[in-house]
């Protein structure tokens, strides 16, 4: 009955006036924040190389040295994984891998499938493992989201903003994380995105409903390759912001699309299946009902969590977001006092955390404060209207 009342309330408000709902966005870095390498990169490279038939005896230390030198060359010559200069990140990584092995071994000929094999290996959990507190953090975010599940009330969004190529998505999904919108699929309908004079988005139905599913762990994924900009530059933050623009009206549309009992929307590791599911849901939502939706995103508060001080913390702050610098104890001990001193809150006023569990507590407080302050303003505005 409560769900039906929510639908009726949305329909009434849609006809009468447009309501802006406050939004709280929390974004996270990927590697070093949500997950880490399963083994050192050089060890994984050597294991794959031997499986590909490389017989030359080489130490992980020598390969690590060659990899670092080659990586630096490629990032300077072809920044952002070759965006705009090479055909694809696969070409970038294959070239880097081959050059690193040639430098380390002195060989002129390598197994032809070495590059593709390593590229595939680093596209899943075979190469990475999630930090245990990633799951507890997301569990806390789901619990917080349930507290604000009213389709015309405050909205919590969780996303990933990372300097990487598109393989982040299959990596996350192979670990069991459910991921919402990323550049995949969006490019097919970008040209059709436009806004009418009254500010209502006219977005392809399949794309609109795919942009929000309360069952997702991450509502959006923004990579530097897709954005054409790397942290700490502002371009990637502006790109990430574009993903949240239609989440509020989409949530309202989903409520309109389910006039009977609440329905559990399927979550799949396949974007294509989510796309088909969203199209089926749209059949239940008439065009006239969609046009009556007047829910939109209101005041946004954004906090970013990451382990790199300059790229994550300083980059987010410079763009106007709040930020939490993640400095895990083991990583701090491994890297010595240098980085620890750099991230000392007492020394530089940097808000540092030691785990994602600590981050979850802070995010809960920040989100609730933002919602309470701005929900009251929205209600006052709606009354005066």
N, C-alpha and C positions, 0 to 999 in steps of 0.2 A: 504493500500500500504506500509505503514511504517513497518507493521508486516512482510510482504513478504520480504522486503529488509533486515530485521533482520535475517530471515531464510537464505537468500542467503549469507549474510555476514558470518554467522556462518559456513555454509558449505564450503565457500572459505577458511576461516581461519583454519577450521578443517583439510583440506587437506594440507595446506601450513605449518603451525607450531602450536605449543601448546601455548595457551595463559593463563597466570595466572591472575586471577582477584582478586583485594583486597577485603577482607571480614571484616566486622565489626560485632561483636557478642555482644549482650546485654542479659545477663541472670538475672533472678529474683528468689528470694526465694518465697515460696508459702504462708504458714501460717504466718501472721504478716506483710506480704508485699503486696500480692495480695488480700488476704481475711483474715477474722477474725472469731472467734466463734460468732454465732448468740446470744447465751446466755452463761453465765459461764458454764464450763464443768460440775461442780457438780450439777447445776440446771438441765441440760439436762439429766444427769445420773439418777437423782431422778425421773424426769418426765417419762422417759422410764421404770424405775423400777416399778413405780406405775401402768403403763399400762400393765406391765407383771404380775401384781398381788402381788407385794411386799407390805405388810401391815404395817411393822414396821415403827414407827415414827423415823425419823433421820433428822438432820439438814444439810443443804448444807455445813456448815462450818466443821462439823465432817467428812462428806464424802470427802470434799476437803483435809483435813488433811490425811486421810487414803489413798486417791488416790496418793498424793504426795509421801508418804512413800513407797507405793507399786510400784509406777512408778520408783522410784530411785532403788529399789531392782531389778526390771526386767531389767532396762537398764544396770545395772552392771553385772547381772547374764547371761542375754541373750541380749547382745548389738545388735543394729541395727535390732530391731524387731525380734530377734531370728534367723537371717540369719546364716545358717549353723548348727544351734543347734536344732531348732524346725521346724516342717513341713511347717509352713506358718505364715505370720503375723496375720492371723485370730486366730490361736492357741495362739499366744503371747498376743493379746489383750483380748481374752476370759479369759485366765488365770488371767491376770492383773485385769480385771473387777470383776471377782468372788472373788479374794483375797481381793480387796479393799472393797467390800461390806461385806464380812465376817468379816474383821477387824473393820469396822465401826458399824456393827449391832450386832455382836456376834452370828449371826445365823450360823448353820452348813449346812442348806439346803436353797438353793435359787431357784427361778424359772428357769427351765432348759433352757428356751429360752432367758434369760436375756442377756448373752454374745453375741449371734448371733444378737439379736435385736439392741443392741447398736453398734455393728460392722457395721451393715447395715445403721443405723441412721447416723453415721459419715462417710458415703461414698457418701454423696450428699450435696446439698445446704440446706437440712433440718437442718444441724448442723452449717453451715457456711454462711457468707454473704460477697460478694466482697466489697472492699473499692471502693467508687465512682471514685477515681482518677485512678483506674486500667483501667477503660474503656477509659478515656481521654488519658492515657499514650499509650494504644494500638492504639487508633485512630491516635495519632501523629506518631507512628511507621509505620502504614500503609501508611500514607501520605509521610513519608520519603522514604519508600520502592518504592512508585510510582515514585519518582524522579529518582530512580536508577533501572528502570525496564528493561533496555537493557539486554537481556540474555547473553551478553558477556562483560558486564560492572561490576562495583562495586556491591557488594552483602551485604545486611543487613540481619542478622539472629537474631531471638528473641527466647529465650528458658527459661525453668524453671530448676533450680538446687536446690533440696530440700532434707532435711533429713526426709524422710517419706517412707511409703510403696506405693504400686501401686494404692491405692485408690485416690491419688491425681488426676489422670486422670478423673475418673467419677465425682469427685467433681468439677473440672474446667469445664467439659463439661455440668454438670447440671446447671452451672451458665451462660451458653451460650458462653463460650470461645471455640475456635476451636484449637485443639491440633494435632500436627504432630507426628513425630516418638517418640516412647518410647519403652521400652523393649518388650512390647506386640507385637507379630508378628515377631520381629527381631530374637528371639531365634529359630524360626522354620527354618530359612535359614542361620544361622550363619556359619555353616560348609562350605557353598558354597561360602563364601566371599573370594576372593583371588585377587591378582594383577598380571598382566602380566609383562614381562620384560621391556616394554616401559612405565610402570607406569599407564596404563589405567585400571580402576577398572572393573572387571568382576563381576557384582552384579546381582542377580535375578531381572528381569525387574519390577516385581510387587513391590519389596522392593525399588528399585532405584527410581521409580516415586512417591512412597508414601513418600519418604524422603523430598519432597519439594512441597508445594502448596502455591502460593502467597496469597491465601485467608485465610490461617491459622493465628491465633493470635500468636501461639507459634510453631516454627519449630521443636522443640524437647522438651522432658521432661526426665530429668535424676533424678532418686530417689536414695537415699542412699541404699535402700534395693537391687535394681537392680544392683547398682554399687559395692556392697559389701564393701562400704567405706562411712564414714560419714564426712561431713564438720566438722572441717576445714582440714581434711586430704587430701592429694593431689590425692588420688585414685579416688575420685568422680569427680574431675575437669578433670583428664585424661579421665575418662569414658565419661563425657559430650562432650569433644573435639571430640570423635569418631563420634558423631552424625553429625558434620558439614562437614566431609571430602568429602562427595559426593553431597553436595547441589549445588555447582557451576556447575558441569557437568549435574546434573539432570535438572537444570533450562534451560540449553542449549538444552537438549534432548526434553524437553517439547515444545520448540519452533520448533524443527524439526518435532515433532509429529503433528503439527497443520498447514498444508500447506495452508489452506483456511483462513477463517476469524478467529480472536481470539475467543477462546472458553472458557466459564466460567466453570472451573472444579468444580464439586459438592463438597461441604464440608458437612460432616455428623458427627453426634456424634458417629456413628458406625465406628470403625476402619475397620471392615470387609467390609463395603460398600466402603470405600475409597480404600481398597485393590482391590476390584472388578473393581472399576472405573479405577484404574491405569493399570490394566491388559487390559482393553478395549482400553485405550489410546496407550498402547504398540503395539497393532495390527496395528496402523497407522504408526508406526516407524519401518522401516526395519532394520535388523541387520547390514547391510552395512552402513546405515546412523549412527547408534549408534556407530559403530566402528570408524567412521570418526570424532566424537566429540573430540576435543582437548582442550576444556575449562577445567581448573582446578582451585582449590582454591589457591590464592596467599598469600600475607602477611596478617596475622590476627591480629586485635586489639580487645581485649575483655574487657568488663566492667561488673561487677556483682553488683547487687543491692539487699540489704537485711537489715533486722532489727536487726540481732544479730551481735554484734561487733566482737567477737572472731570467730564464725563459718562462717559468711558471709564475713565481711570486711577483717579480718586478714587472713582467709583461702584463699580467692581469691588473695590477695596481695602476699602471700607467694608462691603461684603457678605461679606468674608472671603476673596476670591480674590486670587491674585497678579495683577500687571498689568505691561504694558510700554507705555510712552508712545511712540507712533510720531511722530517729527518729521522728515519728509523735508527734505533740504537745500534743495531749490528752494522749498518752501513756507516754510521758515524765512527764506530770503533775501527772499521776496516780502512776508512779513508784518513784516519788520524784527526788531530785537533784542528787542522787548517780549516776544513769546511765547517766544523762545529763552531769555531769562533766566529766565522762569517755569518752564521745564522743565529747568533746569540741575541735573543730578544732584548736583553738588558743593554747590549752594546749598540744595536742598530734599530731597536723598536720593531723588529720583525716578529710577526706572530708565528711561532714555530710549534709544531705538534710532533709527537713521536709515533703515532699510529692512526689508522683510519677509525678506530673505535673512539679515540679522543676527538677526532674530527666530527664524528656522528653526533656526539653530545653538543658540540659547539654549533653545528648546523641546526640542530633541533631548536636551540635557544634563539638563534638568529632568525630562523624562519617564522617561528611563532610570534616573535616580537614584530617582525615586518607585517605579518598577516593581521595581527591585532590592531596595529596602528593604521594600516591602510584599508582594512575592511570597514572600520568605523568611518573613515572619510568617504568611502564609496557609498555607504548606506546614507550618510548625510547628503551626499550629492544627489542620490537617486530620489530622496524625499523632497528635496528642493525643486527637482525637475518636474 
